[in-house]
Amino acid sequence: MLKNFWYALEFGAKVQKKPVQVQALGQRLVLFRGPSGKVAALSDLCIHRGGSLAGGWVEDGCVRCPYHGWKYGETGACLEIPANKKGAAIPQKARVDSYPVIERYGFVWVFLGDLPEDKRPPLPHIPEAEQPGWRAVTGEVMWKANYARVCENGVDIAHTPFVHRNSFGNPEHPEIDDYEVKITDWSCESSATLMPPRPKGLWSLLRRKRTPVKATVTVLMPNITRLDLDLGKWRNIIIDSNIPVDERTTRTLFVQYRNFFLGGWADKDARRRVYKIFDEDLPTVQAQRPELLPYDLAAELHLKSDAMGVAYRKLRNKYIDMGWGIDGEKLDRDSGRKASVIPSPHRHDEHVPENAWVVPEVPVARLVKGNGKKQEAV
């Protein structure tokens, strides 16, 4: 798992009058709307007795802990301790980590890390969300699998004729022509031409006969995958935020965009088709071994058709080598006796004393490179 990135952790429409708990990178966070309507994200760990702030309520744009009523503002500072006598000072250490938030493209994006603003990776770009002529449906899926395995599956074209043989895959044409991968600091992308089976149902109104389809797959680091099916005049796009809940659990929030059948009457069928794809992928991905994606590229055999997956692994390893990896297995071992949180940018604010933080940081992964055997917790 990787820190110091923007994560789309929830749909904005789901964060309303009550605090919402989300889990990512082995941590629990609470989302709530402040007095201006802007979403705030705090560590869901009351500094007093470890209560869950998400179990409390929003009051005057703040979140109140349900255990002893401590009240926290958007910056994570405690503003009120009901058990204190009137006029008593609030301890400087009465605060929790607060993380930067951007609400865009229908998602609540939270920056999980402590980098200053000018050092942070860019927010992934989804242009269709801001353009007219697109219809969107949303949903979510839970996997008993590591997020990196889920991401790699989402951009693997070669599995389509087999895993998706009962939907859009065509086992009669499994060959994948050689392709190039475009790589930036924050993404990798490639395109391939597929020969899908004859269209069925509503899709037969668009394509009455079998014709080649251009498929473009993209990874937007660290966990966004995008499948773009170009049908000529029509396009079908599926964007997944594959959230690493912990090392072996992934929560996927998806948005499907289409520039055809723009009425709500087609939404049910569109959503059904997306869930069918996930239902086909789930048993295969959840059965993969090792469960964690190997750090060592030589640990698994790669072919030319795996060029996109190899590019993703190299890009991911780059940030692990920079010290952005999180040791999720150590977190699991320690969770019964001590709590830890991902450091936030507020730990570096000038007005916050350096000794104000008492909750330890999450451990960074320690990797053993080159042996191809160890399942690194990253």
Secondary structure, DSSP 4 states (H G I P E B T S, - for coil): -B-SEEEEEEEGGG-SSS-EEEEETTEEEEEEE-TTS-EEEEES--TTT---GGGSEEETTEEE-TTT--EE-TTSBEEE-TTSPTTPPPPTT-B--EE-EEEETTEEEEEES---GGGSPPPPP-GGGGSSS-EEEEEEEEESS-HHHHHHHHT-STTHHHHTTTTT--TT---------EE-SSEEEEEEEE------GGGGGT-SS---EEEEEEEETTTEEEEEEE-SS-EEEEEEEEEEEETTEEEEEEEEEESSS-SGGGHHHHHHHHHHHHHHHHHHHHT-SSSSPPSSGGGS---GGGHHHHHHHHHHHHHIIIIIBB-HHHHHHHTTT---B---GGGG-TTS-GGG--SPBPPBP----S-S-S----
